């Protein structure tokens, strides 16, 4: 029978313990000269204990990552647009990447953002939080898209300064406290604005242009040169939005990060995203979920199921009804009557 010796009563102050190698059960067993079977049993028990602790920690990390990733998912329908999105992280353990996306219905139109933070995994999460939080506030407040981008730039600059202060030691007395921006950190951002009539406008800071699936075609939404990413360089003084035509009823926009274009197979070949999207445009039913399924299936086959960089995809489909054509009666002029009963009562008294 194993007996446990009662210890002294606990006080309100926590006890601190230090590691003593003489108290290690395996070391005491070796000193007593136990048989190999007993040593094997002790070693197996220690290994199981450590393994269970690591497994619990891994499950907790994955739960936190899945919760954070789920919060990034936009709603399935926003002001007549059906939305489907997915994020694949290069971090196999945390499953939390450095890509961001959001779509919101505002009084200024439907506004969407997609971005890619330098790096991946949990280390990029603070930057994702800073940019997304700023977008969710600015998208409702700013009347024009340029104002939203200015707010994102200020939020990114503030985040970099705070991060630099946290990572660097306190400066010496009399030393300059400025000029401590983290130059290596940046984020690519694409802003879209979709008006009620389908007009699409965009501002791009170093991000890949979306693809428009209209009919059986898949083409880039625009080909204008983007601005530099947020972080290393300031935005220009003028920020004219890029007109991108109209998103007609049934048309689909596919927004993505560069992880989709840069994904390679075992032989180093890039993923043919335009060809895959063209094939998705010809399939039926052509829903956002079907487009995502087609792209993810081809992407998994191409990379062997393990992407080397974070990948984010967001698909928007215009489900709004087509505008009504003016009725014929409203367009035709009012006919002239010759019925004398319709004349003025002064000409035909009762």
JOCOR-V125700 format. One record per helix or strand of 2 or more residues. SS is the DSSP state (A for helix, B for strand). FROM is the first residue (numbers start at 1). TO is the last residue. If there is no record, write none. Layout:
ss:SS from:FROM to:TO
ss:SS from:FROM to:TO
//
This chain:
ss:A from:21 to:23
ss:A from:25 to:32
ss:A from:36 to:72
ss:B from:77 to:78
ss:B from:81 to:88
ss:B from:99 to:106
ss:B from:109 to:117
ss:A from:122 to:141
ss:A from:145 to:167
ss:B from:187 to:194
ss:B from:199 to:205
ss:B from:211 to:214
ss:B from:217 to:220
ss:B from:242 to:246
ss:B from:252 to:256
ss:A from:258 to:261
ss:A from:273 to:281
ss:A from:288 to:303
ss:B from:311 to:318
ss:A from:328 to:331
ss:A from:340 to:342
//
